[in-house]
Structure formats: structure tokens, C-alpha cells
Amino acid sequence: MRRFPVRTLLLMLLALAAFGRLYWVTHRDASSGGQPDGLARRDAAGKAPPAASPTPGLPVASPECRTLERALDGALRAPQDARAHAEARQKLDACPALPERACELGGALAVRAPLAAGESAPLRGLLATLCERCPPAANVCAQSVGQALLEGAVGRVPDAAALAESRWNLAHAGQEGTKAACDSLVRLGLAPAAQSDTPVSDAVRTLVTELAPTCAEAGLLPDAVLRAAAAQQGLQAAPKLVALVTARSIETKAVRPDQVTGAKPERQAFDKDVNTGVVVSNAAPGKRWAADGALRAGYAPELKHLASLRIRATGPGSLRAIVRTPSGVGLKDPEGGFFFVNPTVCHFRGTGQWEDCKPTVPLLDVDAVSVFPERAGVEVKELEVIGAR
């Protein structure tokens, strides 16, 4: 008998075991309908196999969505073709989620069908639907409001047609687009209009007063910023802003400041003694001048309502309210970390007698009241702030 080495014998045994395992697996799969081991066990237990997971990625667009851009382009190329317009309208209405490229055609629709040519134009109707459904980043109506404000800031005065176009764009921007458009109005128009020493062009002022009512009706104008702009612009310059302010009945009284900074001895302007005072014109303008002025009366927490002020001084100057605003709106206090606007509450003559200063409208969220002298030798004998916490 032939003898095999031990190593060879071990290899033959391993090969035989592997073949047996392979034979058992393949024949077992065949007996269970060709299913893998795990699936056969689930079937034996009477459970259906789970559905295959969808491939991660964007959802499959409907046929109407995939061909919407082409249909809109066809309507643009033949604006008088009723058939092309009907096809674009059908696909637009049937597409549940508008593609970005379709939304980007809103600009071309606005050019081909200006509002001055008539709101009933077929292309105008397509534009209205796009604006009402497209997201802010691709919403030509929402973007046009911000663009009009930027153009107004550099001196481009809108005519009647341009104003009507801006009103139409805001009215048709859709829910999310309206939020974005009104945010642009607050940041680019309302906040600058609420700041002292910030020139606001007639174009921006006109756009703000024309568009603010729509944003106010939608509840998208911060009340504190609206009131500050109305106070800064005044009744003659911005009657529509003043009219948007809702009247409130609040009990007020003289509120002493929690902190006074600026010209020394600063507390003598609030000691209820008209025989003492502080020469505010001695203060040197610094990097916080826009917020602090020569004398700053700070409140912590801020005043929820400022109704009026009284001042007794020698020499002219002005009083500004430092009004807290939402993040990113207006100026930023580098040390306090909050944003603010600083409308001028009033100008005082400084006759040595009490003078009443009442803003055009009561102000909200007032962080401080600052004094700004207009020449040398201005002394504040006493300053009284009337409000409520």
C-alpha cells in the first residue's frame, strides 16, 4: 500500500471538507428556491423579505418637471402662441417641485412681459406662478425688491412704473419669498432710515414707504425698527411709516439709568439738582461715539417703552435713542455684541430752562439715551427719561 505524507493527507482532507460544504450550500439554496440562507429563514417563518432601500439622492422628477424648462422657453420664444403658453401652463401646474432652472427663467419672463404692458399678459401669469412657488434663492420677485433698494441707494430714482413693478413683485413673491423680500427691506431700507448721520436717498425713502405696508400687514417688520425709522424720518418725511405704528396705552414714569458713562462728573446730570451739571462738550469723540455720544444713560434691561424726555441744558445739542434690533440689522456694538439703530429723538436749544423732547412715535427696546452737543460749552444740568421697563 502506498503511503502519503502527513502534510498531503491533511491537504486532501481540507479539500474534501471544502467540497462538502460547497455541495451542501448549493443544494440547500436550490431547495429553498435559490434564496440566500437569511431569506430562506425569513420565508420559513412566514415573513416577506423587506423592500429594497431606494438609492440615496435626489427624487426622480416627474415628466412635467423634466420638460418644464423647455416649455417655458418655448413660451418665451413665442409669447403670442396660445398653444405654447397652454403647454407651459399645464406643465407648470402639474409640476409639484419646480426645478431651479425653471425658476431662473423668471427674469426673462419679467423682461418679456413688463407690468406696464398689462398684468393680464399670459407670460405675466406664468411669472406670477413662478414667484409664488420658487424658493427665495431663485425667486426673481423677491430678488427684485432687494435689487431696487440697492439701485435706490446709489441714486437711481424709481419712476411710477418701477414703483408699481416693485409693489407687484412683493405682492407675488410667495410666502418664503415675501419673508426674504421684507428682510431686504428691513436691512437695506428701514434700518438706514432709522439711523442718525446716515444719509438716505429719496429713492430708498420712497421704496420703504411704498413697500413697508405690505410687509407690516404680513407681520414681517420688527416693531422696534419700524418705530425708530418713523421717529428718525418724522411725520413730514414719512407719514406712511408713522401711520403703520400701532398705538399702545402704557403707564410711564421717570426712569433713572442703571449706568451713566461719558463726560465727568456724569451722574450730576441725573441727580435731580438743576444747580449741578456736566459739560458734555468736553468729551472727545471715540470709536463708540455713534452709540455713546458725549454722555450715555444706559438701561439694563433695556426700556421696553420710551415715551418722552425732558432736558435742562445750556447750549444746543441732540438726544438719540439707542434701540436694539434683530441680529444683522443696523449697526453692531462691538463690545455689547448686539445690533442697534440710533434715531434722533429731538434737538434741544439749551436755553437753561426745561425743554420737552417727544419722539414722533414712542420707541421700544431702548438700550440707552445719548447726548450729542452741537458746539463747545454745552452743559447738561438735568436729563429725565420718561418710559417703562
Salt bridges, closest charged atoms under 4 A:
ASP37 OD1 - ARG28 NH1 2.36
ASP37 OD2 - ARG41 NH1 2.35
GLU69 OE2 - ARG101 NH2 3.08
ASP73 OD2 - ARG77 NE 2.72
ASP93 OD1 - ARG89 NH1 2.99
GLU104 OE1 - ARG101 NH1 2.63
GLU119 OE2 - HIS172 NE2 3.90
GLU151 OE1 - ARG156 NH1 3.14
GLU165 OE2 - ARG124 NH2 2.62
GLU176 OE2 - LYS179 NZ 3.62
ASP183 OD2 - ARG187 NE 2.84
ASP197 OD2 - ARG320 NH2 2.78
ASP202 OD1 - ARG205 NH1 2.89
GLU210 OE1 - ARG167 NH1 2.79
GLU210 OE2 - LYS240 NZ 3.05
ASP223 OD1 - ARG227 NE 3.33
ASP223 OD2 - ARG248 NH2 2.94
ASP258 OD2 - ARG389 NH2 2.78
GLU266 OE1 - LYS264 NZ 3.49
ASP292 OD2 - ARG288 NE 2.85
ASP292 OD1 - ARG296 NH1 3.00
GLU302 OE2 - LYS304 NZ 3.67
ASP333 OD1 - ARG288 NH1 2.79
ASP356 OD1 - ARG310 NE 3.57
ASP365 OD1 - LYS304 NZ 3.98
ASP367 OD2 - ARG296 NH2 2.45
ASP367 OD1 - ARG324 NE 3.07
GLU374 OE2 - HIS347 ND1 3.15
GLU379 OE2 - LYS381 NZ 3.41
GLU384 OE1 - ARG310 NH1 3.29
